[in-house]
Structures are given as C-alpha cells and as structure tokens.
Amino acid sequence: MSEVTRVNIKDYYRKSAGFMSFMNLLFVTAITCISFYMAEGFTSIVAGSVEAGNNVMGIYSLLAIVGVCLLFFLAVVSIGGMKGSRDENFKRQRLGAVFTIIAGVLYVINTLLVFGTEGYRVPDSTDFAVLIIGIGVSVAACIYTVFIISMTSEALKYSDIGLEDMKAKNKRKRAKKVRITNPSNKNKKGFLARFNRTKKIPVASNNVQDFKVADISAGLTQTTLNRRRTAVILSGFSVLMACVWLLCFYFEREIIAFDAFFAEDNSLDSMIFKVIYIVGFVAVADVIVSMYTLLMDKSASYAMTKQSIIFSMVIMLIFVVFSIIKLGSAYVQTGYPALEYIIFAYVLVVLAASIGVFIHIHMNKKQA
C-alpha cells in the first residue's frame, strides 16, 4: 500500500498546475503587451498595411483587451493553486488553461498572417524580433496549457468534486428504460400503442465500488511527489533562462549589424555575448538533464539539480555584469540593441534567479 494519500496527490497536482498557471501568467503578459504594441502602431510597424478594414489589427486589439482580463484571472488561479487547498481550483486552473491556449493560438495565427499576407512587410529588425518573441511565448504557453489540463483532469480523479462527478455519471449510466403504460390503452395494439411511453428512471445503488477514486500506485512515495514537483518548477527556471539566452543572441546580432552599418569594430563584445549564450544553452541542457533525473526518481537528482542551478546562475551573473559594463557603449546608445530589451533581459534574470533560489531552499527543506 502506498504511503501517500489522495490528499497528498491532490496537493501535488494543485501546486504543480498552480506554478504552471503562474508561468502562463508571464507568457500572457508578454502576449498582451506585444498585442497592444502592435495594435497601437500597426500601420507604421507593418509596411503595406492600411488601417481601414484591417482584421489583423483588430485581432491584436482584441488580444490586448482580453489579455488584461485574463491576467487577473490567471493571477487568482495561480495563487489559489500554489497557496490554496480547495478542489474547485482544479476546474478554475483548467478554465484558465483553455483561455490561455485560445489567446496563444490566436496570436500565432494572426502573426503568421502578418508574415504571409502579400504586400505586408516588417522592415524593422526590432519589431520583427518582437513578433517572433510573441510566437515563442505563445508556443510555450500552449505547451504548459496541455500539461495543466492533463494534471487537473488527473487530479479530479482524487478530489471530492471528481468523486461527485463520477457518482452522477454512474447514476446516469445505471438509469434504465421502463415502460409507462396508459391504462386506457391497455388492450390496444398497433398505431395506438405509440401512446405507451418509455422514460429513463435512475436505479439506486449502494455499491461503494461504483464510486471509488482512482487507485494509488503502491510504489508511490512522498519523496517521488516532491521530486516531480521540483521538476515542474525547474521547467519554469529553464524556460526563463532560455529566453535570456535568446535575447543575448539577439544582442550579438545587433552589435554585428551596428558594426556593418557604422563601419566600427566591436567584434570582441559580440564574441563575448556569443560565448555567453552558447554556454547559457549548455546550462539549459544541464537543467533539462536534472529535470529528467527528478522525474525518474534518481537518488542523485537533488545534487544534480543544485549543481545545474548554481552553474546557470553563475552564467546569468556574468551576463548581467558584462551587459551593465557595456551600457555606455556606442552601440547601446544608438539602439543596437535597444536599452528596453536589455532591461527586459534583467527582469527575466531576476525571475529566473528567484525561482532558482526557491528550488534550492525547497530541496534543502525536503532533505533536512
């Protein structure tokens, strides 16, 4: 018999889905901001577009408005999942996931229309990068959404709400047809027999096994659940860190473009950014390996996870220090890359570092 109860399993699913909802909150924030930016300056950003009757611009406006409302809902859902204990959170998390995947798919389709419509062009590389970032976060949001729906559906098998749903479903299945005969038509046959009606009547059942919750694996332990939950949180750490390195790649390309346009030589700086993001993606791969060991319940998984987090945070620290030193350089002052993107990278670093510290503290508590 397993040492964990359905309450432990519900807690694991609720907190894991809550964290994923928090990640979707960040993704939807990016989608909303980009949609607002595109809706406000669509005709100036997309060459060849006209404002009158532009359905593409209208979708961006819709995403910006709906996205703001969705942000509040996802904030409630994510906090309720990570801090709350009510089974109702599962259905709310699933509802938030459905809204998120709709917003993500709409953004991707709309942006592909911008790239694919004849006569439309996005000449500015910065605006082009913004649209690509939006596609990236939309895909990430959809991936998290699939896991949220899967987890909450599984969690309902162990919840009181899910138990009630199963009871109602089984009750409908057990309902059988009985014939209600009109006494006046008792001896009538043929055409008049149609007045004899049938209806479904629920059949009562006292069989408790009809309503049992999903079985718990005998080998499942609380340690296994803790490691799986750590892997879920680690996925958010790896995604945020990957976004930082993608921005770092963008910075390197912008510096190269600056040198080509202004006939200057900042090849050393571009090379350092290149080395940073290459090593950074190696760190992401290291984190993914740690996630695998956690999911496989390996004994050395916590040690590997701590090592991957420390390695990743060292690389992020190097990136922050180097980029701060270069804030006064000519290419940054000229907008290659724009200062706003560097600040955005710092925000991502802070979020990733906060999650990394949380994971480290969480693992120390579980090992204590």
Secondary structure as UniProt FT lines:
FT   HELIX           6..40
FT   HELIX           42..45
FT   TURN            52..53
FT   HELIX           55..83
FT   HELIX           88..116
FT   TURN            118..119
FT   HELIX           125..155
FT   TURN            156..158
FT   HELIX           160..174
FT   STRAND          176..180
FT   HELIX           183..185
FT   TURN            186..187
FT   HELIX           190..195
FT   STRAND          197..201
FT   HELIX           208..211
FT   TURN            218..219
FT   HELIX           222..262
FT   HELIX           267..295
FT   TURN            296..297
FT   TURN            299..300
FT   HELIX           301..325
FT   HELIX           326..328
FT   HELIX           330..334
FT   HELIX           339..367
//
